[in-house]
Amino acid sequence: MDEKKFIHIDMDSFFVSVELLDAPHLQSQPVAVGGSAAERGVISTANYIAREYGVKSGMATATAHRLCPNLVLLPTRFDAYEAVTKKLDAIFRRYTDKIEFLSLDEASLDVTGQPHCNGSATYMAAHIRAAIERELALTASAGVAPLRYLAKIASEVNKPNGLFVITPQNVRNFLDDLDVRKIPGVGPKTYSVLENLGCRLCSDVTEEKIPFLMHYLGVHGFYVWERCQGIEEHEEKVSDIKSLGVERTLPSDCTDFETCLEELGSLFKSLDDKISDACEDDNTIIKNLVKLKFSDFSISTTEAPATSLCKDTVNSLCRMLWDTRRQGRAVRLIGLSVKVKKKVNDDMQLELPW
Ligand SMILES: [Mg+2]
């Protein structure tokens, strides 16, 4: 089996950088994209000059103006950004068709077994960054690693306009000194539990901590432990797992949870029908997943283990996304899906993650 290789590409201050292509005279000024202070808007993206004043994504525009009185504020133009994202996708496709966009400006590429650059993911990442700069006049940061989530973390190390590689030999070293807050899924709530257990670095999250983590955080605690060890959820053979899902773009952007739940209820019915049509006898449901796409086109997904499509599970997943990931944005699309697995003998050997 080929050793897994992932490249994570994250564009540098994407929305602003796209805007500056059309307004080069603003290059040397603090610039941000977002809603106006008069409409109680928030900052979507700020360029690095504005960031020096403390302006950042998610901040109220009024606050941003206070911190940086010279800030040039531009309205968001999602059409323009989406057009660039399509071009990015075309560049990525030269190297792999296994591409997952996390938002308009961030994508995870699985380049395992690809023949380009003699199979070197590091060179592929360098070529991709060069192509983006040459063809789109934009810069991207990239991370390369044998695990998908580590590639994402790596992409932040030399940001902006940088590359960082974690080889399989360096995974343990890299994780040892890593702040646990860098691990996906470790938000303020999880971090306070970890901190109380004396875990600030991944190397503090030892095997002895597992019972405590599971006690306070449930199965999520176990996932966190795995991530701190450099274990990514066992990637099952793709042929054995399939995904069945439905999604709907809402007629208007939604800021009301009840409406969101109603939509989810009707998606539930359609998915339930789809499952009875498509599932064979030797299939078993292993997960429920809910996805929300927000008004800035970023996507959040969450999932829970399940043996059927379960209304309570789905509703609480949606509530979780709504409470923890929405951050005031409206919801424009809801997706609901299940992962279905072909039943296999329990004593079949599990393949190691890589
Ligand atoms: Mg970015």
Residues whose N, C-alpha, C, O or C-beta is under 5 A from the ligand:
A	BS01	MG	D10 M11 D12 S13 D105
